[in-house]
Amino acid sequence: MLGIRTLRWQLIAAATALAVGSVGVVSAINIWIARTVVHDTLVSDAAALASARAATIAEFVATARRGVEALLPAVDEPDPVPSLQKVAHTAGYDTTYIGYADKRTAFSSPQNLPPDYDPTVRPWYRLAAAGSGVVLTEPYLDAGTQKLVLTFAAAKRAGADVQAVVAGDIFMDAVQASVNAIKPTPSSHAFIVARDGRVIVHPNRDWILKPAEQLSPALTASALSALDTAAVPTTMAGETQLLIARPIAGTDWRLIIAMHQGEAMAAVRVLALNSLVGALVVGVVSALVVGLIVAVSLRPLRRLDAALADVASGGSDLTRRLDTEGVVSEVARISGHFNTFVAKLQSVLIDIRSTSGQVHTAAEEISAGNLDLSSRTESAASSLEETAATMEQLTSAVAQTAQRAQQASQRATGAAEAAERGGQVMHAVTTKMANISNSSQRVGEIVNVIDGIAFQTNILALNAAVEAARAGEAGRGFAVVAAEVRALAQRSAQAAKEIKSLIETSVGEVREGSALVAEAGADIERIVQEVKALASVIHDMATAAEEQRHGIAQIGEAISALDQATQQNAALVEEGAAAATALKQQAADLAAAVARFRIDGGETTPQGRPGQGHRLPRPAA
């Protein structure tokens, strides 16, 4: 039943996944469309709001310009203060004033000015004098009220010369209030940025007159113009904002709306959450409906699964058949094929039951024959083992003989080599004795020369003594020396005679030794020849013994191989006997296994189709 349950859950999971996936895809498309529409609508509304508020601020600036233009005729009035007060009241200026070229001033309200106040050096005067029409100064904070003040100024000219400059200071409270009121969403806000990138108006007064780039890196002076044509997302104070900008006519300012993207897209998030909940609901409902349909559809398969489990478990009744009536066509075909399979299995098991008895009988006969053959094979193997043991002993004895003969051959060869080296040594000794004899003869000749020299020295010393005697007293010292030389010559002659006698004796002994050495050399040569002959004979004996050892070893190997083959045959016979016994046991097991099935009484057509048989009961749904 596990397989059917798995199929059931797979079908339920597939149908549920398809339903949820379809709803998810449709929801994703709707969310994407809604997000696009909401984004475009919000951007369009914010742009329209920015344009409307920019037009309002532009009208404020235009009204202030017209007020300054209305002050120009007051320059020629003797008392311009009433005109200044009237324009200040009607145009909403805090203060209006005139600065003359001769450094005079006129104000709509009393001012506490220093005595050396010079209007011609003030920024508003210089800006108006250098420009044409009404000019605006940079906004600044009033030192007393800390309010943002904007100055409008225009020059009154007499030809090319500046006669005076009229100006008015107006608080930007109305502009600040108008900008602060711009809130497309609770966390959204608006602010005004000048062309140089400075913040002019902002809900947070700490940002006024600060570089806008500090608010967001996207608010550089060069990038401000790009905000007029598209909404640019950026991060401000850790929140994602959409920036929409519109220029303010008559100024170099831009009104920028920073719309909180999270709040702006809140409706899209609600739609996504609702879509997710809807997808979950659809998934649950789909799973329940599909589960019910699948449960009803798989009931016939449960009956088929139970029948297959009954057959697979063994010991089932193969005479029963599945009921193919009252089920859908696909399951009916499967049930019919199952009935055909059971009928064929029934026929095969009948044949197996018949054959298993024959196999059991044949296995018993094979087992008995194998036991007899095994006994004879073991007897032959025992005889071969005894022969192999005898051959091993013989091989060992021959190997020892060959080894000893080899050792004797090696020693005889060593003796021959030693005798030959002795002959060589005797020959060398003979040569040395001859050399000694020759050297002794040469020494005798040298001694003869020394003896002659001593004789001549003696004669010379005798002559010197005679001459010294003739010289008398004057030659006495020379006579003493001559006597000493003569004595030395006599001793040298005596020593030479003794050396000569010794050398002659040595030469005689050397000659006798040479003769003995020559005779010993001849004897050693004969010994060498005899030892070589003996070594050759021993070597031949060792070679023959080695050949005998190899031959006997080959015979032993052949007997060992025969013994091994006999043992293998015995093992094979034992294996055959074991196999026959196992076959007999398997035949018995097969018969027992077939006996577990009920196969008698089944009706099978010649084509193998199942007969009517018994019907399997329908299991409860």
C-alpha positions, 0 to 999 in steps of 0.5 A: 500500500505504500506505493499507492499512498506515494502515488496518491500524495504525488498526484495531490502534490502535483495538482496543488503545486499546479494550482498554487503555481498558477495563482502565484504567477497570476498574482506576480503579474498583477503585483508587477502591473500594480507596482508599475501603475502605482509607481507611475501614478505616484510619480505623476501626482507628485510631479503635478503637486510639485508643478502646482506648488512651484507655480504658487511660489513663482506667483509669490516671487512675481508679486514681490517683483511687481511691488519693487517695480512699483517703488521706482517712481518713489525715487523722485518723490520728495518724501518717498516714505508713504509710498514705501509703507504702502508697497510694504503693506500691499506686497507683504514686505517686511521693510522697503527702502531706497538707497540713493547714489549720494548715499542717502537712504529712505526706509518704510520703518525707522531703522537704527543705522550707524552714522557712516552707513553707505547703501552703495556698498551693500550687496543688494545695491551692487547687484541691482546696479550691475543687473537689469530689472528686478534682481533677487539676492541670496536668501539669508537668516535675519539676525533678530528673528532667525527667519529666512529673508529674501531681498528684491531690488531694482535700479532707477537710472538716469541715462546710463547712471544709477540714480537710486536702488529701490529694494524690499525685504520679505520673509519667506514664511509663506514659502516655508509653509507652502513647502512644509504642507507638501506631504504625499505620504506621512514621511515624505517632505519637500524642499527648495534648492538653489542653482548653486546646490544650497538648500533654501527651504527645508522642514528641518531648519538645520539644513537651511543654507547647507549644501544639498549634497549633504542630504544625498549624494544625488543632489549635486549642483550638476545633477539637479537638472536631471530631476526635472524629467524623471523620478530618481531614487536615492537614500536620505537619512537611511530611507529610500526616497523618490526625488521629483523636482520642478523649476520655479519660474522667475528664480534659479530655484527648484522645488524638490519632493522627496517621496518615501518609497516604502510608504508610497508602495504600501498598497502594493505590499498589501496586494502581495500579502493578499495574493499570498494568502489567496494562493495558500487558500487555493492550495489548501482547497485544491489539496482537499478536492484533489485528495478526494478525487484521487482517493475514489479513483485509486480504490481499484488499484488498492485491490490490485495492490493487495493481490500483488502483495498476496502473490509476492508474500508466497503461500498464496492461492494461485487458483484465485483471480481478480474481479474485472467487473465494475472497474474502470477500463485501465484497471480492468486491463491491468487486472486481466494481465495480472490474472494471465500472469498468475495462470502462467505462474501456476503452470510453471510451478506445476512443472517445477513440482514435477521436475524437482522430484526427478532432480532429487533422485538424480542428485542422490545417484550423483552423490553416491558415485562421487563418494566412491570416486572420492575414496579412490582418489584419496588413496592415489593421493596418499601413495603419491604423497609417500613417493614425493616424500622419498624423492624429496629425501633423495633430492636432499642427499644428492643436493648435499653431495653436489654442494660438497663436490662444489666446495671441494672443486672450489678449494682445489681451484684455490690450492692450484691458484695458491701454488701458481702464485707460489711458483710466481713468487719463487721465480721472482725470488730467483730473479732477485737473487740474480740481481743481488749477485750482479750487485755484489760483483759491482760492489767488488769492483768498487772495492777494488777501485777504493783499494787502488785509491788507498794505495795511491794515497799511501804512495802520495803520503810517503812522498809527502813525508820524504819531502817534509823530511827534506824541508827540515824544521819547516816541514815538520807540520806537513810531515805530521799530516802526511803521516795521518793521511798515510795511516788513513790510507792503510786503514782504508785499504784494510777495510776494502780487503775485508769488504771484498772478502765479505762480498766474495763470501756473499756472492758464493752463498747467493749462487748456492741460494739461487740454485736452491730457489730454481730447484724449488721453483721447478718442484712448485711448478710440478705441484701446480700442474698436479693441483690443476689436474685434481681441480679439473677432476673435482669440478667434473664430479661437481658438475655431474652431481649438480646435473643429477640434482636437477634431474632428481628435482625435476622428477620430484616436481613432476611427482609433486605436480601429479600429487597436486593434480590428484589432490585437486581432483579429490577436492573437485570430487568432494565439491561435486559430492557437496554440490550433489548434496546441495542440489538434492537439498535445493530440490527438496527446498524447491519442492517445499517452496512450490508446496506453499502455493495452492496450484491444483484445480486452476483452470488454464486455457491452452493460450495461457489465459486464466480460467474463471477460477476463484475471485479474490474478494474486494477489500474495503475502500 
